[in-house]
Structures are given as C-alpha cells and as structure tokens.
Amino acid sequence: MVLLDASIAGCVSSWLNRAGSPDTRRLEIAERCVLELDQVLPLLTGTEEIEYFRRLRRMAALVSLPEN
C-alpha cells in the first residue's frame, strides 16, 4: 500500500509539473496502480483507509487519462 501511495504521488507530481500532460511511463504506472487498487480496495476494512485509497484511486485514474 505504501508503494502504491508513493507511485501515485509521483504520477500526480509529474502530471502537475507537465501541465496535465503525463509521459508514457507515468501513464502506465498510474494505470497499473488503478488495477492494483481495484484488487485491494475490497479487502480493506477500516473506514479511513478505504476513503483514503478510494481518493488515491480517483487521482490515479485522472492522471492516467492520455489528455487532461
């Protein structure tokens, strides 16, 4: 979970620095993170962690769009 968090943070940072135009590598990472979170989210039990990782998933999904 820590690695997913860090990976998405890097993707978001890159996306912001590139004015909403992520590079191919970051797109692939963000897409992979979305898929991984889709597998992990149903296993979470804590309300706060579910909410946090749902928001993180939304951010990864947004930055994984080719053109924002």
MARBAGU-182514 format. One record per atom (N, C-alpha, C): residue number from 1; residue in one letter; atom name; x, y, z. Coordinates in steps of 0.001 Angstrom, whole numbers. Atoms other than C-alpha are relative to their C-alpha. Layout:
<nodes>
NUM A CA X Y Z .
...
</nodes>
This chain:
<nodes>
1 M N 826 -1182 0 .
1 M CA 0 0 0 .
1 M C 880 1259 0 .
2 V N -911 -1141 -29 .
2 V CA 2898 2315 754 .
2 V C 579 240 -1388 .
3 L N -546 -136 1352 .
3 L CA 4360 1631 -2683 .
3 L C -1046 566 -966 .
4 L N 1069 -567 832 .
4 L CA 1016 2319 -4363 .
4 L C -154 1493 273 .
5 D N 121 -1397 -394 .
5 D CA 742 5572 -2439 .
5 D C 1135 826 -607 .
6 A N -1160 -724 524 .
6 A CA 4261 6642 -3428 .
6 A C -19 68 -1530 .
7 S N 43 28 1467 .
7 S CA 3814 5600 -7061 .
7 S C -1016 998 -538 .
8 I N 1038 -932 448 .
8 I CA 598 7565 -7423 .
8 I C 417 1438 295 .
9 A N -493 -1342 -313 .
9 A CA 2147 10574 -5680 .
9 A C 980 471 -1073 .
10 G N -937 -349 1072 .
10 G CA 4937 10502 -8261 .
10 G C -703 311 -1303 .
11 C N 767 -238 1227 .
11 C CA 2450 10283 -11108 .
11 C C -728 1336 52 .
12 V N 717 -1264 -152 .
12 V CA 397 13177 -9767 .
12 V C 978 1169 -77 .
13 S N -1007 -1053 38 .
13 S CA 3523 15270 -9216 .
13 S C 482 255 -1429 .
14 S N -434 -119 1396 .
14 S CA 4712 14574 -12759 .
14 S C -1090 651 -845 .
15 W N 1140 -544 739 .
15 W CA 1252 15339 -14143 .
15 W C -119 1506 237 .
16 L N 85 -1421 -322 .
16 L CA 1184 18683 -12324 .
16 L C 1159 787 -611 .
17 N N -1179 -677 552 .
17 N CA 4721 19590 -13418 .
17 N C -44 108 -1521 .
18 R N 80 -1 1461 .
18 R CA 3854 18798 -17033 .
18 R C -1329 597 -486 .
19 A N 1245 -695 345 .
19 A CA 646 20875 -17018 .
19 A C -1093 -940 -506 .
20 G N 1069 930 350 .
20 G CA -1669 17870 -17196 .
20 G C 292 -897 -1182 .
21 S N -386 837 1135 .
21 S CA 270 16027 -19875 .
21 S C 1040 -1024 452 .
22 P N -953 975 -532 .
22 P CA 1824 12890 -18347 .
22 P C 783 -702 -1101 .
23 D N -797 761 959 .
23 D CA 4592 10987 -20046 .
23 D C -498 -1446 -37 .
24 T N 475 1374 215 .
24 T CA 4040 7433 -21295 .
24 T C 277 -891 1200 .
25 R N -361 844 -1147 .
25 R CA 5850 5842 -18364 .
25 R C -950 240 1167 .
26 R N 902 -319 -1116 .
26 R CA 3722 7662 -15790 .
26 R C -1429 -449 -289 .
27 L N 1326 514 358 .
27 L CA 546 6769 -17686 .
27 L C -98 -1479 322 .
28 E N -8 1447 -252 .
28 E CA 1484 3092 -17488 .
28 E C -4 -296 1491 .
29 I N -49 204 -1451 .
29 I CA 2314 3343 -13789 .
29 I C -1361 300 622 .
30 A N 1306 -374 -558 .
30 A CA -957 5130 -12985 .
30 A C -1064 -1035 -349 .
31 E N 962 1031 412 .
31 E CA -2968 2573 -14974 .
31 E C 195 -1276 814 .
32 R N -283 1197 -800 .
32 R CA -1238 -282 -13142 .
32 R C -477 190 1437 .
33 C N 434 -280 -1366 .
33 C CA -1940 1373 -9793 .
33 C C -1518 -88 135 .
34 V N 1465 92 -13 .
34 V CA -5645 1686 -10632 .
34 V C -418 -1466 57 .
35 L N 329 1429 14 .
35 L CA -5781 -2036 -11418 .
35 L C 318 -662 1340 .
36 E N -377 574 -1295 .
36 E CA -3939 -2925 -8220 .
36 E C -943 453 1105 .
37 L N 941 -477 -1014 .
37 L CA -6199 -729 -6120 .
37 L C -1374 -640 -163 .
38 D N 1273 692 222 .
38 D CA -9246 -2341 -7723 .
38 D C 4 -1378 667 .
39 Q N -106 1305 -646 .
39 Q CA -7978 -5645 -6324 .
39 Q C 72 123 1514 .
40 V N -248 -144 -1436 .
40 V CA -7026 -4320 -2889 .
40 V C -1158 654 744 .
41 L N 1061 -741 -690 .
41 L CA -9895 -1959 -2065 .
41 L C -1066 -892 648 .
42 P N 1020 829 -651 .
42 P CA -12453 -4737 -1429 .
42 P C 499 -719 1257 .
43 L N -567 698 -1158 .
43 L CA -10075 -6230 1164 .
43 L C 190 916 1204 .
44 L N -205 -940 -1091 .
44 L CA -9769 -3083 3260 .
44 L C -1218 27 918 .
45 T N 1094 21 -965 .
45 T CA -11812 -2846 6437 .
45 T C -181 1313 749 .
46 G N 88 -1257 -744 .
46 G CA -11036 495 8056 .
46 G C -624 1103 -836 .
47 T N 711 -1062 712 .
47 T CA -13303 3378 7097 .
47 T C 954 1051 -547 .
48 E N -938 -1039 433 .
48 E CA -10456 5900 6925 .
48 E C 909 -494 -1115 .
49 E N -886 510 1051 .
49 E CA -8187 3656 4878 .
49 E C -769 -229 -1301 .
50 I N 818 172 1204 .
50 I CA -10999 2825 2462 .
50 I C -186 1351 -688 .
51 E N 212 -1339 548 .
51 E CA -11753 6518 1998 .
51 E C 1293 542 -613 .
52 Y N -1285 -502 494 .
52 Y CA -8067 7399 1573 .
52 Y C 378 -662 -1326 .
53 F N -429 706 1204 .
53 F CA -7347 4719 -1007 .
53 F C -1007 131 -1152 .
54 R N 959 -332 1073 .
54 R CA -10560 5448 -2922 .
54 R C 366 1327 -649 .
55 R N -436 -1299 542 .
55 R CA -9402 9056 -3294 .
55 R C 1288 -159 -796 .
56 L N -1256 249 698 .
56 L CA -5954 7839 -4272 .
56 L C -262 -659 -1345 .
57 R N 354 671 1253 .
57 R CA -7522 5584 -6908 .
57 R C -565 1005 -1003 .
58 R N 565 -1017 887 .
58 R CA -9511 8511 -8314 .
58 R C 1095 885 -598 .
59 M N -1110 -809 518 .
59 M CA -6335 10569 -8606 .
59 M C 781 -761 -1058 .
60 A N -746 810 976 .
60 A CA -4528 7726 -10377 .
60 A C -795 -130 -1290 .
61 A N 833 115 1196 .
61 A CA -7457 7301 -12749 .
61 A C 12 1296 -799 .
62 L N 0 -1290 700 .
62 L CA -7494 11007 -13565 .
62 L C 1318 264 -717 .
63 V N -1288 -270 651 .
63 V CA -3784 11244 -14282 .
63 V C 349 -1062 -1041 .
64 S N -275 1017 1010 .
64 S CA -3888 8063 -16356 .
64 S C -738 256 -1323 .
65 L N 654 -376 1258 .
65 L CA -6112 9740 -18929 .
65 L C 1054 608 -922 .
66 P N -1038 -492 916 .
66 P CA -3976 10430 -22024 .
66 P C 46 1510 -152 .
67 E N 44 -1459 153 .
67 E CA -5101 14049 -22411 .
67 E C -928 570 1042 .
68 N N 805 -650 -1029 .
68 N CA -6305 16106 -19455 .
68 N C -22 1479 -247 .
</nodes>
